[in-house]
């Protein structure tokens, strides 16, 4: 029986949400939830009685649909395992739009009203009456005051370049939050597709072994199935890393399949043309061409596999 040890987890980065978090410890291959715990207010979590091995850590918050953090961990076979994770506060940011105070137009209104009172006497001149220098100077001064008032009005009611910094800051925040959500969804969808593709390859390998009358638990059977286990074990890796594993698995499965065809061909010449054999051969060809470097490219490759081999989410229904 494997020794049971303790995981000591520390969650740091954003204490304001620590009390609302929940932590799941999942099996790295099956994704079965081994333990669910809640941290103390200081972010510390103690998870006792866990067997040594590979696991995945998932941290959830009730206000977010997807995990705010997922990462692989390994429980050490000897002594307590200590893990520290950092929560990014930007995932919870929702800054209100800045309230810009209304411009005070009272002084401009008062200035214009004063100008109107000042020039009113000049409106009563009769034909032939002389315009004194004092009257002309007052008229010119009033025009200047009107020009200055209009300039001040345009400054107060129309920012330079028609700029709205409070809206720009909010749009930048929304764009960042949307990009983060899109990246998270892309990662989640890619990992789900990896599970689907690995399940499909496992089913095809098992069908070929059954067709060849090879016991799945025999050395030859395990030689096939252990390769599929590598796809499950690397489910949470980056696209370049998972693509490299998929190519290696595809090449080795092709080699094993060719050896099996050679061994069975003498007794059963039709073995190479049987549907399970052809299906696995096509699947391994797709695995060997997986050279994606981004989650978007990987999802496109998985879509190609679904169109070529059929299946998709329906595969899970077949196992029910």
C-alpha positions in Angstrom: 0.0 0.0 0.0 1.4 3.4 -1.0 2.4 5.8 1.8 -0.1 8.6 2.5 1.4 12.0 2.9 0.3 15.6 3.5 0.0 18.5 1.1 0.6 22.0 2.6 -0.6 24.6 0.2 -0.2 28.4 0.4 -2.3 30.7 -1.7 -1.0 34.2 -2.0 -1.5 37.3 -4.2 -5.1 38.5 -3.4 -6.1 38.0 0.3 -9.5 39.7 -0.3 -10.9 36.6 -2.1 -9.1 33.9 -0.1 -12.0 33.1 2.1 -14.3 32.4 -0.9 -11.9 30.1 -2.7 -12.2 26.3 -3.0 -9.4 24.0 -3.9 -9.7 20.7 -5.7 -6.9 18.1 -5.9 -7.5 15.9 -9.0 -5.9 12.8 -10.4 -3.6 13.9 -13.2 -4.9 11.2 -15.6 -8.5 10.5 -14.8 -9.3 14.1 -13.5 -11.2 12.4 -10.7 -11.5 14.8 -7.7 -9.5 13.3 -4.9 -10.1 16.0 -2.3 -11.9 19.4 -2.0 -10.9 21.8 0.7 -11.2 25.5 1.6 -8.3 27.7 2.6 -8.0 29.6 5.9 -8.2 33.4 5.8 -4.4 33.6 5.5 -4.4 31.4 2.4 -3.0 28.2 4.0 -4.5 24.8 3.2 -3.5 21.5 4.7 -4.6 18.3 2.8 -3.7 15.2 4.7 -3.7 11.5 3.6 -2.8 11.8 -0.1 -0.9 9.0 -1.8 2.4 10.0 -3.5 2.1 10.7 -7.2 1.1 13.2 -9.9 -2.0 15.4 -9.4 -3.6 18.5 -10.7 -4.5 21.5 -8.5 -7.5 23.6 -9.4 -8.6 26.7 -7.5 -12.2 28.0 -7.9 -14.1 31.2 -7.0 -17.9 31.3 -6.9 -18.0 34.4 -9.1 -16.0 32.9 -11.9 -17.2 30.0 -14.1 -13.7 28.6 -14.9 -10.9 27.8 -12.5 -8.8 30.9 -11.6 -5.7 28.6 -11.4 -4.8 25.1 -12.6 -1.4 23.6 -12.3 0.2 20.1 -12.1 1.7 19.1 -8.7 3.5 16.0 -7.4 3.1 14.6 -3.9 6.5 13.5 -2.6 6.8 9.9 -1.4 8.7 11.0 1.7 7.7 13.9 4.0 5.2 16.7 3.6 4.8 18.4 0.2 4.8 22.2 0.2 3.3 24.1 -2.7 2.8 27.9 -3.1 0.5 29.4 -5.7 -0.1 33.0 -6.7 -3.5 34.4 -7.5 -3.6 37.2 -10.1 -5.8 40.0 -8.7 -6.5 41.3 -12.3 -8.9 38.3 -12.7 -11.2 40.0 -10.2 -10.8 43.6 -11.4 -14.0 45.5 -12.3 -13.1 49.2 -12.0 -16.1 51.5 -12.3 -16.0 54.1 -15.0 -14.4 57.3 -13.6 -16.9 60.0 -12.8 -15.8 63.1 -14.5 -17.3 66.2 -12.7 -19.5 68.4 -14.9 -17.9 71.5 -16.2 -18.8 74.7 -14.3 -20.2 77.0 -17.0 -21.5 79.6 -14.5 -18.6 82.1 -15.0 -19.0 82.0 -18.7 -22.7 82.6 -18.4 -22.1 85.5 -16.1 -19.4 87.0 -18.4 -21.7 86.9 -21.4 -24.6 88.4 -19.4 -22.3 91.3 -18.2 -21.2 92.0 -21.8 -24.9 92.2 -22.9 -25.5 94.8 -20.2 -22.4 96.8 -21.1 -23.2 97.1 -24.9 -26.9 97.7 -24.4 -26.6 101.5 -24.3 -24.7 101.4 -27.6 -27.7 100.0 -29.3 -29.6 103.3 -29.0 -27.5 105.4 -31.4 -29.4 107.6 -33.8 -28.6 108.2 -37.5 -25.9 110.9 -37.8 -24.9 110.6 -34.1 -21.1 110.5 -33.6 -19.5 107.4 -32.1 -17.1 108.4 -29.4 -13.7 106.6 -28.8 -15.0 105.5 -25.4 -18.0 103.8 -27.1 -15.8 102.1 -29.7 -13.3 100.9 -27.1 -16.2 99.4 -25.0 -17.5 97.6 -28.1 -14.1 96.2 -29.0 -13.5 95.1 -25.4 -16.9 93.4 -25.3 -16.0 91.5 -28.5 -12.7 90.4 -27.0 -14.5 89.2 -23.8 -17.0 87.2 -26.0 -14.1 85.6 -27.9 -12.3 84.6 -24.6 -15.6 83.2 -23.2 -16.2 81.0 -26.3 -12.6 79.7 -26.1 -13.1 78.8 -22.4 -16.4 77.1 -23.3 -14.8 74.9 -26.0 -12.1 73.9 -23.4 -14.6 72.9 -20.7 -17.1 71.0 -22.9 -14.9 69.4 -25.5 -11.6 67.8 -24.3 -8.6 68.2 -26.5 -8.8 65.8 -29.4 -12.3 64.8 -28.2 -10.6 62.4 -25.8 -12.4 60.4 -23.1 -9.6 59.0 -20.8 -12.2 57.4 -18.4 -13.8 55.4 -21.2 -10.4 54.4 -22.7 -9.3 53.1 -19.3 -12.5 51.0 -19.0 -12.2 49.7 -22.6 -8.6 48.7 -21.9 -9.7 46.8 -18.8 -12.6 45.1 -20.6 -10.3 44.1 -23.4 -7.8 42.6 -21.0 -10.5 40.7 -19.1 -11.9 39.4 -22.4 -8.5 38.3 -23.7 -7.9 36.5 -20.4 -11.3 34.8 -20.6 -10.6 33.8 -24.3 -7.2 32.4 -23.4 -8.7 30.4 -20.5 -11.5 29.1 -22.7 -9.0 28.1 -25.4 -6.9 26.2 -22.9 -10.0 24.5 -21.4 -11.3 23.5 -24.9 -7.9 22.3 -26.0 -7.5 20.1 -22.9 -11.0 18.7 -23.4 -10.2 17.9 -27.0 -7.0 16.1 -25.9 -9.1 13.9 -23.6 -11.5 13.2 -26.5 -8.6 12.3 -28.9 -6.8 10.2 -26.3 -10.1 8.3 -25.6 -10.6 7.7 -29.3 -7.0 6.4 -29.8 -7.4 4.1 -26.7 -10.7 2.7 -28.1 -9.0 2.1 -31.5 -6.0 0.4 -29.9 -8.3 -1.9 -27.8 -10.4 -2.8 -30.9 -7.2 -3.7 -32.8 -5.9 -5.8 -29.9 -9.3 -7.6 -29.7 -9.3 -8.2 -33.5 -5.8 -9.6 -33.2 -6.8 -11.7 -30.2 -4.1 -10.0 -28.1 -4.7 -9.8 -24.4 -4.8 -6.2 -23.3 -2.9 -7.0 -20.1 -0.2 -9.0 -21.9 3.2 -7.4 -22.6 2.3 -6.8 -26.2 -1.0 -5.3 -25.2 0.5 -3.0 -22.6 3.1 -2.0 -25.1 0.2 -0.3 -27.1 -1.8 1.0 -24.1 1.2 2.4 -22.3 1.8 4.7 -25.2 -1.8 6.0 -25.0 -1.2 6.6 -21.3 1.4 9.2 -22.3 -1.3 11.3 -24.0 -3.3 11.3 -20.8 -0.3 12.1 -18.7 0.5 15.2 -20.8 -3.0 16.5 -21.0 -2.2 19.9 -19.3 1.1 20.6 -21.1 1.6 23.5 -23.5 0.7 23.0 -27.2 4.4 22.6 -28.3 5.1 20.1 -25.6 1.8 18.1 -26.1 2.4 18.1 -29.9 5.9 16.7 -29.4 4.5 13.9 -27.2 1.6 13.2 -29.7 4.1 12.9 -32.5 6.3 10.5 -30.5 3.3 8.4 -29.5 2.1 8.3 -33.2 5.4 7.1 -34.5 5.7 4.4 -31.8 2.1 3.2 -32.4 2.8 3.0 -36.1 5.8 0.8 -35.5 3.9 -1.5 -33.1 1.0 -1.7 -35.5 3.3 -2.6 -38.4 4.9 -5.4 -36.3 1.5 -6.7 -35.3 0.4 -6.7 -39.0 3.5 -8.6 -40.0 2.9 -11.2 -37.2 -0.8 -11.7 -38.0 -0.5 -11.4 -41.8 0.7 -15.0 -42.4 -2.3 -16.5 -40.6 -4.8 -13.9 -41.6 -4.0 -12.0 -44.9 -7.1 -9.8 -44.5 -6.0 -8.5 -41.1 -4.4 -5.4 -42.6 -7.7 -4.5 -44.3 -9.9 -4.7 -41.3 -11.7 -1.5 -40.2 -10.1 -1.3 -36.7 -6.6 -1.6 -38.2 -7.3 1.0 -40.9 -8.8 3.3 -38.3 -5.8 3.1 -36.0 -3.4 3.6 -38.9 -5.2 6.8 -39.9 -5.3 8.1 -36.3 -1.5 7.5 -35.9 -0.9 9.4 -39.2 -2.8 12.4 -37.7 -0.8 12.2 -34.5 2.5 12.3 -36.3 1.5 15.5 -38.1 0.6 17.4 -35.0 3.0 20.4 -35.0 0.9 23.2 -33.5 2.5 25.9 -31.4 -0.7 27.6 -30.1 -4.0 26.5 -28.6 -5.9 27.9 -31.7 -3.8 25.9 -34.0 -4.2 22.8 -31.8 -8.0 23.1 -31.8 -7.9 23.3 -35.6 -5.9 20.1 -35.7 -8.4 18.4 -33.4 -11.2 19.5 -35.6 -9.4 17.9 -38.6 -9.2 14.7 -36.6 -12.9 14.8 -35.8 -13.7 15.3 -39.5 -11.4 12.5 -40.6 -12.2 9.9 -37.9 -15.6 11.0 -36.8 -16.7 10.9 -33.2 -16.0 14.0 -31.0 -18.1 14.3 -27.8 -20.2 11.3 -28.9 -17.2 9.1 -27.9 -18.0 9.6 -24.2 -21.5 8.5 -24.8 -20.2 5.2 -26.2 -18.4 4.4 -23.0 -21.5 5.0 -20.8 
